[in-house]
Amino acid sequence: MSVTSDPFSARKPFRSGELYSLPALEEQGLGPISRLPISIRVVLESVLRNCDGQRVHEADVRALAAYDAKNPGTKEIPFVVSRIVLQDFTGVPLLVDLAAMRDAVKSVGGDPAVIEPLVPVDLVVDHSVQVDRSGTASSFLDNLKIEFGRNRERYEFLKWGQQAFETFAVVPPAIGIVHQVNLEYLAKVVFERNGVYYPDTLVGTDSHTTMINGLGIVGWGVGGIEAEAGMLGQPIAFQTPEVIGVNLTGAMREGVTATDLTLRITQLLRAEKVVGKFVEFYGEGTESLSLPDRATIANMAPEYGATMGFFPIDEKTLNYMRMTGRSEESIEQVRDYYIEQKMFGIPKEGEIDYSKVLNLDLGTIVPSVAGPKRPQDRIDVPDLKNVFNGLMEMPVAEGGFGVEAGERGRSLEVEIEKPDNGGTLTATRSGLSHGSVVIAAITSCTNTSNPSVMIGAGLVAKKAVERGLEVNPIVKTSLAPGSRVVTEYLNKTGLQRYLDQLGFNLVGYGCTTCIGNSGPLDGPVEAAIEEGNLVTASVLSGNRNFEARVHSAVKANFLMSPPLVVAYALAGRVDIDLDTESLGNDSEGNPVYLKDIWPTHREIEEAVADGIRPAMYSSQYSDILNANPEWKEIESSTGAIYSWKDSSTYIQKPPFFDGFDLEVGSITTFEGMRPLALLGDSVTTDHISPAGNIPESGPAGRYLNEHGVERKDFNSFGSRRGNDRIMTRGTFANVRIKNRMADGKEGGYTKLMPEGEVVDIFDACQEYARRNTPLIVFGGVDYGMGSSRDWAAKGTNLLGVKVVVAKSYERIHRSNLIGMGVLPLEFKDGENVDSLSLDGSEVFNLKGLDNNLKPGQEVDLEIVRSNGNVDTVSLLVRIDTGIEVEYYRHGGILPYVLRSLLKNAK
């Protein structure tokens, strides 16, 4: 880190070096710094420290120092982060882009080494494991072997990247989930470089990067496109946000978990419409929360829509650092730094000026689940039965399942063979009906980082086993912890063996069911679901439950705490009131209720205290590069330039830099656009660019078949993000997407116009490309919500879509569209696809788009109807900042960065 100037004389001695003092700015009269939200102050420190007159200007510092919470304005903040964190699904395509950028530099006579991350970049391989095997003692090793067999090409490529880039490091597979590894190991909290001390800040290519906010670190998820720019020295530009203060009071009641609190906060804040805003927690209730509880809440920021869910640093932060094996020197460094900057401790009521304050009494939180299709749809546990039954007959168009009353009681008998923990196959006949649980997964970053809920699940399992309860073999059970430390403390407390007895055996360390890596259901189970058109359920301790995400055959998906996952697995149904109905009968035939096996807070606390030691973290992270023998055996190519293989179905050179020119293009309008899709509200990045299984009958599956890949080796969309040929064919191809232009046909279909023939979206786009016809997509509210998938924007671009029009956008996807040169436009209030009576037969012309484009300006969209009538609608350009205009002018953020690097290298 080089510091070129200190225009505010803010550099002050600190420990063995110096820091950039925020109190010094207040002393100079730049603003009431001590009353700013802590999260804003951390961003301000970065702006101050990086004020070089080029990327960051004095005016940027003055504007943010004078932050007015009630009227933050729309000024752009140039935020330079300390580091970047990646997971492999989004990290592999990012590395592919970097490799392609090096090729592009070489093609114009430059030095490929100019493409090198300027800040530390850590990639954690955690998204590639699938639950192919479950319920047995060998599940973990079986899945690990399958994972390495499937992903060898990708892992070879990652190893090439590790040697090709000096600041790029890889955490191998089977170590943990990126966000838990970040909490437990990667996070420094305070950095020291060249004698300058500064806060640990970051962005990550996973939306749940916000989990690190629980540790008092400012950071959030961005698309891989934006992360690439950040690692190559570009500030992360965003509009000055509102900061919503959440004042937590009271204490949680017996029987309530951190997950229940998180689901309530998700419901509260999603209703508050906090998209694009910072959320900062304060008050005595916040102070009482353990750090893992804070991290659980922070993790779900994408679900409640906020950029961050931030918890300031206090003694709980330091205690967590101590528990996870950090050195006393680093802990004291954090304490001293934040005290010096007057940012240590959870603020009390009235100490900070927030844009708005919300109050939540922890004593009002009750056991909850969320679903069946969105994480913000919270349901009290006793109400789940009635809610589910109500949804059964509700029309699909209204969010229900559309099951006719006469079909509600349908049940099919299924016979399956499953090995017990000794390996013996046992055949079981079971009834499968609407409401049956077929997947029960303790999974995801949200909860498997929290010892209280993981220990709680183990205690529920222990009590259940001791009462003689069992899980029906029809339920696919799995346990995928966030790190190896979880296995250590579950073993030390003796609870893992009880989880094993119920089928919750270890299946891997990584993101599994929550991201669609649930693996296959037993054949007879899936066949029965299809035959009976059954609405079956998954229960998972995850953060996402969008349609077709968990498993394409499972229509109802409910998020909940790990202990409740065990409980619903035992019950085998979601149409049950766990307050009044039994989970089953004990060995003596007596009914067993949830209250009979639910642990007390004291039991959980005692088990946590007994089971966790700092040495566990130190030992697990002491030599991670050699912790996985399979990873050590992977060989890769070497050198600064990657040797692309034409035969690879995993890694291909993307076309984004084909014909790269140092000259900047110009912004022009679009004429003769045809609509590709008319979509409704809450279209997620799962819908746009799916993860999970690759259907054999779809364009991507056909491509793999044509290239000699057998169905069993398809792997997932996520694992093939390094191949644009696969991902473009998967764009808008989710089996649950509903395009009004498909004549009621569900899935990735559209109507090729003007012929009117319903075809695969990819095939239609191929034909439109031959005709040189630009495309436009229409959406509703929260377009692009969900995971920060850069391929949702990349695929949109490669399909030939030039413009997207929606009622509102999720933050990351809007940014990604601009980053790929796709123009996001927004309807004004009261206008939408319906009000304009669009049916897909129209032709669209955009007026008012030229090289003088300004952030937030309006443009006219001319609608030429099939009968010749012409209407015009005024739309808002959702390019919000000056730098976004430049990204769009250059055709995307990557060409912009590439031209900047080459210009500076001369």
N, C-alpha and C positions, 0 to 999 in steps of 0.2 A: 504494500500500500504506500503510494507516494503522496505526500502532501505538498502542494505547490504554493499555497497561500493561507493566511489566517487574517482575513480582513476585519474580523470582529475582535481580534486579540483575545480569543477564547481558549487558547492552549494554556493549560495550567499544569504544574508538576503533580504527579500522582505515582505513588509507590516508586518503582525504579525508572519510570518514564514520565508520560504526560497523558492528559485526556483533554477533550473538548468540553469545556464547562458550560452547562445549561444555566446554572445560576448566574454566571457572568453575563449572559445575554439579558437576564432580567435586571441586573444591576445597571446595565447600560440603557435601560428603558425601552428595550425592543418589544416588551409585552409581559403580561402576567404569567410567566412560565410556570410558576409554582401552582397555578390553578388549572393548568391544562391537563386533560386526560393523560395518564401515564403513557398510553400507547402512542399518542401524538408526540409526546416528548421524545420517545425513542426514535421515531421517524425524524423529528427535528434534529437530533444529534447526528444522524446520518447526513442530512442535508447540510448541516453546519460543517461537518468534518470533510465533506467532499466538495465544498464550495471552491471551485477552481476557475470560475469564469468561463468555462466551456460547457461541461455537462450540467453543472449546477452554478447558479448565479446568486449574487448577493440579494437580489430581489426575492429569490425563492426562500432564503433564510428569513428575511424580514416578514414576508407574507405569512409563513407558518408560525413564526414566533408571536405574531399578533392574532393567532387563530381565535375566531369568535365562534363558540360552539352553537350559538343560536342562529348564526348566519355564516356558515363556513364558506359560502361562495362556490365558485367552480374552478378555481385556479388549479393548475396542474402541478403535482408534486413530483420532482425527480428523485426517486428513492433508490439509492445504491445499496444493495444488500451485501452481507458479509460472506454468504455462501449459498450454494444451491444443493437441494436434495432431490433425488429422482427415485422412482421405482421402475422396474424393468419394462413393464408394458409401455409406459410413456418414455422411459429412458432410452430404449433401443431405437425407436424412430428418431429421437433427438440425436443420438450418436450417428445414425445413418445420415442425417442432414449435415452434421459436422464433417463426416467423411466426404459427402458430396460437395460441400463447400470447399474443402481442400482441393478436390478435383477441379472445381470451377476456378479457383485461384491459379492453379497450375495452367489451366487452359488459356488464361489471359497473360501468362508470363510472370506471375507473381510467385512469392515464396509460400508454399502450403503451410509452413509453420506459423504464418500470421494468424491462422485459425487455431487458437489455443485458449481455453478458459482462463480468465483473469482472476477468478475467485475459486476457492476449493469447491469441487463438485463430488458428491458421494452418491453412488447408485446402489440401492439395495435390491437384490434379486429376491422378490417375495410374491410376485403375482403369477408365477408359472406353475406352481403345484396345483394339481387337481385331485379331487377325492375320487379316484378310480377304485380304491380299496378302502373299506371302512369296517369297523366293528370287530377287528381281530388284532392280536398282538403284533402281527407283522405288517400292519397297514402302513406305518410310517416308512419302513424300508422299501416296501413294494411301490408306494407312490413316488419315493425318491428315485428309484431305478427307472420308473416310467418317465418321470419328469426329465431326467438327463437324457434318456433315449429320444424323447420328443424334441428337446430343445438344444441339442448339441450344437447345431449351426449358430443359434443365437448366442450361446455361451462362448463359442469360439470367437465370435465377433466382439463380444464384450471384453474378452481377454486381449484381443487386438487393441481395443480402445484404451485399455488400462496401460499398455506399454507405449501407445502412440501419443498420448496426452499426459503431460507432467502433472497436471492438477486434477486428474480424473481418477477416482478410486472406486473400487467395486467391493461391496459386502456380498459374499457368495450366497448361493441358495441354502435354505435350511438353517439359517441363523435367526431370522425373525421377520416381523412385519416392519416396513420402513418407518412408520411413525413411532413404534415402540422402540426400535433400535435408535431412532433419533432422540427420543426421550432418555433412554438408558445409557447411551454411549456417544453418539455423534455430537450432541449439543454441548457447547462450551459455556454458554450463558454470557460470559465476557471473553472477548478476544484480546490478545496482545500481539502486535505486529510492528516491527521496527520501532519499538519503544512507545507506541501509541496504544492505549487501552480503549476499547469501544464495545458496545453491546453486540451480542450474537443476534443477527437478523438473517432472514432467509426467505426465499420462495421455493416452492417445490412443485413438481409436475403431477401432484395428486391433490385433489381438492381437500383431502383430510390432513394436509400439511398443518392445518390450524390446530391440530392436537398439541403442537409445541407451544401454543399460547398458554397452555396450562402451567408451563414452566417459566412463564414471564417473558417469553421470547416472541418478538414481533415477526410474524411470517404468515403466509397464506399460500393457497394453491393458485398456480397460473398454468396456462397451457404450455406444452413443450416448446411451442414457437416463441412465446415470450421469455421462457426460461433460457433458451439459447441466446437471445439478445442480452439477457442479464449476465450470463456467464461470459459473454464476449465484450463486456464493459459498458453496455447500455443501461441507464437507469430504468427502473420499473416505474413507468409514468402512470399516475392515477389522480383522479380528481380529489380535492380536499374533501374528506368524508365528514358526515355527521357522526358523532359518537354517542351511542345510546348507553346510558348508565343503567345497570341492573343492580338494584339494591336488594341483596338477599338477607332476610331476617329469620329469626327463629331457628328451630332444629328439626331434623327429620325424625319421624315416628318409627317405632319398632316395626320391622317387616318391610320397610321401604329401602330401595337400593338407589345407587347413583344413576343407574339406567332409568329408573322411574322419574327421577328429577330431570334428567336430560331430555326425556320425551316430553315432559311438561314444558320445559324451557323452549324446546323446538316448536311446540304448538303455539306458545305465547308469542315468540318472536316472529314466526312465519306470519301470524295474524297481524303483527305490528308492521310488516313490510320493511324489513331491515336490509333488503338487498342493496349491496354497494356501501353499506355503513359498517363502521366499527362498533362492536359491542364490548363494553368493559364492565366487569363485575366488581362490586365493592360492598362494603358493609360487614357487620358482625357475622352474618350467616356465611358470607364468602370466606371470611377469615377462618371459620370453623371447618371448612371442607378440607379433606386430605388432598394432597397433590394429584394422586390418581383420579380422584373424583373430579377435580378441576379439569384434568386432561380429558376425561370422558365427555364433559360438557363442551369443552373447546373443540373436540374432535367433530362434533355435530354442527359446527358453524355453517357448512354448506347446506345442511338440511334446514336450518332456520334462515338461511339466505344471506347471512352476514359475511363480510370479508374476513372478519376475525371475531373470536370470542375470547377476549383477553383477560388474564388474571395477573395483576402486578406481583412482583417478587417480594417475598417475605421470609420469615423463619421456616415456614413449611417448605418453601423452595429449597432452602439450604439443607434441611433435614432429608429431603428426597435425594439431593445430590450426594449426601453422606451415605444414605441407604444404598444407592446404586454404585458405590465404590469410587466416587470422585475423590481426589486428594484434598486434604485440609487446606493446602496452599491455594488451590483453585476455588474452594468454597470461601475462604477469607478474601480472595480477590474479588469475588462477586459481591460479598457483603460491603467491602470498602468502596467499591465503585458505585454501587447504587445509593449508598449513604451519602457519598460525596456529591452525587448528582441530585440528591434530595428526592429519590424515587423509590426508596425502600419502604415496604409495608403496604398492607391493604388499606386504601383510603376509607375514611369514615364518612358518614353522611354529611353533606355540606362542604366538604373540603375541595371538591373538584367541580368545575363548571362543565356540565354535559349538555348535549343538544336536547335531550329528553331523558327523563328518569322513569323507569318502571320498577315496581316493587313486587317482590314475591316472597311469601312466607313459606319457609321450608316445611313448616308443620302442616301445610295443606296438601303436600304431595302424597299420592296414593299409588299402589302397585298398578302398573300400566303396561299396555302393549300398543303397537302402532301398525296400522295397515288398513286394508290388505294390499294397497298399491302405492301408498305414499308415506314417508316417515313422519310427516306432520299430523297425520290423522290418528291422534291418540285416543285410546279406548281404556276406560277403567276395567281391570281384570274381570270383575263380576258381570260387566255388561257385554263382554265379547260374544257370548252365546246369542243374545238378542240382536246385536249388531250384525253378526254373521248371517243369522237367519233372515234378517231384513234385507240384506244385500243379495241373498240368493234369488229372490223373485224380482228385485229391482231391475229395470231395463239396463242393458249394457251402456246405452247412451247417457244414462244418469249415474254411471259409476258402479252399477251392480253387475250381477252375473247372468241375469236373464234366464234362470231355470224355471220352467213351468211347474206349477204347484203339484201336478201329478207325478213329476219326476223327482221331487224332493227326497223321497224315501228310497230311491234306487240304491241297491247294494250288489256288488259282484264278489264272488268268492275267488280268492287268489291263493295259489300254492307256490311257495318259494322255498328254496334251499339256501340256508346260510350256515357258514362255519361258526362254531362257538369259539371261545378264546383258546381252546385246546386244538382247534383246527378240524373238529368233527362236524361233518355236514348233517344238518337236521332239517327235515321238511316240515313246513308249517302251513296250515290252511287258515286264512283270515278273511274277514269281510272288509271290503273297501267301498266307501261310500262318500257322498258329499260331506266335506268337513273333516275327513280323515287326515291325520298328519302323516306325511310320507317322507319329510326331511326335517331333522332336528339337529341343528348345527350350533355348537359353541365356537364362534368364529369372529373374525374381523378385528380391526385395530381399535374400535371404539371401546370394547369391553374386555378384551383379553389382555389389556395392559393394566387392568385394575385388580389388584389382589383381593379386594373385599368381595367382588362379585364372583371371581374365579374360585376362591375358597368357599364362598356361599354355595356355588354349584356343587362342589365336592361334598359339602356337608349334607345337602339335599340328597345327593346320590347315596351317601353313607346311611342316612336314616331310612331311605327307601329300601335299600338292600337288606338292612337289618329287619325291616318289616315284611320282607319277602316279596316286594313288588318287582315287576319286570317290565321291560319295554317290548312291545309287540315287534317281532322281526320285520314286519312290513315297513317300519320306520327306519330310514337311513340315518344313523346317528354318526356324529363326527366331532372331534375336538382338534382345533387348529390354533394353538396358542400364538401370542405375538412375539414370544422369545423363548429361548431354551430355559431361561430362569423360571418361567412358569412351571415347566416340568419338574425342575428341581424342587420348588416349594410344594407342589402337589405330591411329589414322592416323599418329601421329608415329613409332611403332615400325615402321610398314610392315606390320603384321599383319592389318589389316582386309581388305586385298585378298585374302589367302589364305582368310580366313573367307568372303568373298564368293564365291570360286571354288567353295567347297563348298556354297553356298546359304545360309550364315548371314549374310544381309544384314540390315541394320538394318530393323526393322519398326515401331519406336516406342520411346518412353521411358515406361515405365509397367509396371504389373502386367498380364501377358498370360496366357500358358498356365497359369501356376501357380494362377490364380483362375478358370479356366474360360473365359478369353477367347482360346482357341486358334484360334477361327474355324473355318470349314468345312474338312473334308478334301476332296480331289478327289472328284467324284461317283462315278466308277468304283471308287475305293478304298472309299468308304463302302458302296456297293452290294455289293461283293464281301465285305466284312466281315459284312454282314447276311445275304447269301445263304449263306455258308459257316459262319455263327455262329462266326466266328474270334475267337480270343483274341489280339488284336494288342496292341502295346505303345507307350507313350510313354516317352521318356527326357528328363528335364528337370532343370535345376539349381535346383529349387524347394524348398519346404518342406512342401507338402501334396500328397498323392496319394490322397485318399479316393475311394471309388467314384463314378464319373460326374462327378467334379470337372473333370478335364482336358478330356475330351470324352466325350459319352454313348456313343459307339460303341467306345471304347477301354477294355478291361477291365483291363489290366495297366499300372501306372504306376510308374516307378522314379525315385527321386530320386538325384542324383549330382552330382559336380563338373562345371563347364563343360568341362574337358578330356576327361572321360569321356563327356559328351554327344556331343562331336565323334567320339570313338572308336566309340561304339555306332551313331552315324549312319553311319559308314563301314562298319561290320560289317553293318548292316541287320537285325540280329537281337539278341534278348536271350538266346536259348538257345545261348550260345557261351561257351567258356572263353577269355578274352582272354590268359591266361598261356601257353596251348599252341596255340591255333588262330589262324590269320592273319586280319587284317582284310580282306585282298584281295591282289591281285597288283600289282606295280609295272609300269611301262611295258615292262619286259623280261620279264615273266612270272614274276618271282620273288615268293614270298610275303613279305608285310610284316606284322610282328607289332607289337603295341602297344609293346613295349619299344624297337622301332626308331624310333618317332616321339615317344616321351615325353620331354619336356624335363627337364634337371637343375635342381636348386634354383638353381645358380649362373647358368644361362641365364635363368631367370625373374627372379632378383634383378637381373641386369645390365640386362635389358629394362625392368624397373620403374624402375630408377634413371635409365635413359636417356629414358624416355617421359613421366614425370610431373613437372610444374612447378607451384608454387603459383599462378603467373599464370593457369593454366588455370581454376582454381576462381574466382579473382577476376573474370576476364572473363565466365565463364558466369553468375555470380550478380549481376553489377553492376547489371543493369537487367532483372530478370525479368519485370516487368509489361509491358514492351515487347518481350520476346524472341520473342513469337509473334504475327505479324501477324493471323492468323485470330481470335485472342482479342481483339485490339484492336478488330476490326470488330463484335464482338457488342454489340448494344444491349439495354438493359433498362429496366424501369419504375423509377421513383424514389419516394421517400417512406418513411415509417416503417411503413406498413401495406401488405402485399402484395395486389395485385389478382389474386385467384384466377380461373382460366379454366375454366369448366365443360367446355370441349371438350378440354382437355389430357389426354393419356394418360401424361404424365410427372410432372406436379406437381398434386396435389389436396390440398385442406384435409382433414387427417385428422379422424376422429370422436372423438379422445381427450378433447376438451374440450367436446363437445356437451352443453348443459345444465349447464355448470359452475356449481357452488354453493360459496359461501364456507364453508358449514358442513361439518364433517368427518363422514364416515359412521361406521358401527360395523362391527366384525368379527362376522360371523355364520357359521353352519355351512351345509353344503350337503346337500341331500336329493335322492334320485332321480337321481343322476348316471349317465349312460350312458358306457361306455368308447368312446373314439374310435380308440385304437390300442393294441395290445400289441406293444412293440418290444423288440429284443434289446440286447446290449452295443454300446458304441462308436457309438451314434447321434450323428452330428455335426450341427453347425448347417447344414452342407451338405444333410444329409438333411431337416432341419426347414424350412429356408428357403433353397432352392437359389439359387446364382448360375448363370452360364453361360446356355446357350440356353433360350429359352422354347418348349416343344413346342406345335405348332399344335393338336394333338388334346386338350391338357389344358384345364382351366378358364381359365387365364390366356390361353392362345392363342385360345380361343373368344371371350373377352372382347375381345381386340384386334381379331379379325375383325369382331365385331359393331360395333365402333367405327371401322370403316373403315381399319384398319391392315393393310397387306399383309405377308405372311410375311417378305419381304426387309427390312422395316423394324421387325421385332419388337424388335431390339436384345437386350439380356440382362436377366435378372432384376435383376442388380446395378444397372444403369443406370436401372431403373424403381422404385427404392426410395422415390422421392418420391410414389408413387401407391399408396395403401393398397388400392385395388380390385385391382390386379395382385398385390401382395405377399400379400394374404390368400389369393388363389386359388393362389398358389405354395407356401403353407405345407403341409408334409408331402406335397409333390407331387413330390419327387425320383424320377426314373425307377428308381433303385436301392433305394429304401426298401422294407423288408420288414415289413409289418404282418401279424401272425398272424390278424387279423380279415378278411383279404382272400381267403381260400380258396386260398392259394398264388400269387395274382396279384401280381407285382412292380410297385411304383410307388405313386402316391398314391391308394390305394383303401381302403375300409373296408366293414364290413357295417352297414347301417342296421338298427337294432333297435327293436322286436322283429320286424320283417318278415323280417330275414335276407337282404335283397337287397344284393349287392356294388355299390357306387356310388363315384363320386369323393368324396374326403374333403370337399371344399368343398361339394358338393351335399348330402352328409349333414348337414353343419353348418348349412346353410340350413334344412333340414327340422327339425332339432333346435331351432333358434332359434324357428321357428314354433310348436313345441310347448312352448317355455319349458323345455327340458330342459338342465340343466347337464352339462358333459362332463368326463371325466377321461382322462388319458393315462398309460400305464405304460411304463417303460423299464428298462434294465439298468445296467451299470457304465459310468462316464464319460459319462453322458447330457449332451449338449450340448457335447462336445469340439470343438475346431477354432476357426474364425474367430469374432471377437467380434461376431456379427451381432445387432443389436438387433431386427431383424425376425423372428428365430426366436422371440423372446418376444412382440413386438407381434402377429405373425400368430397365435400361439397364443391370445392374449387375444381377438383379433377373431373367431376361429372359435368362441368360446364356451367354451373350456377354462378351468375354474376351478381345477383341481388337477392336478399332475404328481407321479407317484410313481416313484422310480428307486432303484437300488441305490447309486449315487453320482453326483455332478454335477461337471462342469467348472466352475471358479470363476466365470467371467464369465457363463455362461448362467444359473446359479443366481441370481446377482445381478440379471440382466436380468428373469428371471421375476418376482421380487419387485417390481422397478421398474415392471412392467406390471400389478401386482395379481393375479398368478397364484401360487398357493400351492405351493411345492416341499416334498414330503414324501419321506422316505427309509425304505426297508425296513431292518429290523434284520438282523443277521448271520444267514445261513442261510435267509432268507425272500426270495421272489421270485415272479414270475408263475407259474412252474412249481410251486413248493412249495404255492401256493394253488390250483392247478388252474384258473386262469382261462382262459376261452375267448371272452369277449366278450359272452356272453349275460346277464351279471349286471347288477344294479342296485346302486349303492353309496351309502351314507349316511355322512357324516362326523360323528363325535361328539367333543365336548370342545373345539370351536373357538368361542371367544367373545371379548368385548372385553378380557378379562384375559390375552390371549395373551402368553406369555413366550418369549424366545429359547431354542431347543433343547428345548421341552417335547414331551411325547408326546400323540398323539391316537389315537382308535380309528376304524378304517374298518370299517364293517359291510358285509358282502357278502351280498346277497340273491340266491340262485341261482335259475335258471329252474324248478327243481323245488320251490321254496319253502323249501329249507333256508337257514339263516342262519349265517354264520360271522363272526368278528371278528378283526382283526389290529391290533396296536399299531404305530404308525408314528412316526418322529421328524420334528418340524417343522424344516425346514432354513432357518428364519429365525434367523440366528446372532447378530444384534446388536440393541441397543435401537432404533437409528435405523431398522433394517430393519422392525421392528415398526410404527414410525410410518409408514414408506412404505406398508406393506401396509394399515394402517388408513385411510389417505387414498385408497386405490385406486391407488397407484403413486407413484413418486418425483416425477413432473412435477406432479400436482395438489398434492402436499405443498409443493414449491418455490413453485408459483404462489400458494398461500394464504399462505405465509411472506412472500413479496415484497410482496403486497398489504397484509398486516397491518403490515409494517414501514414501508410507504409512507404510512400514515395519520398 
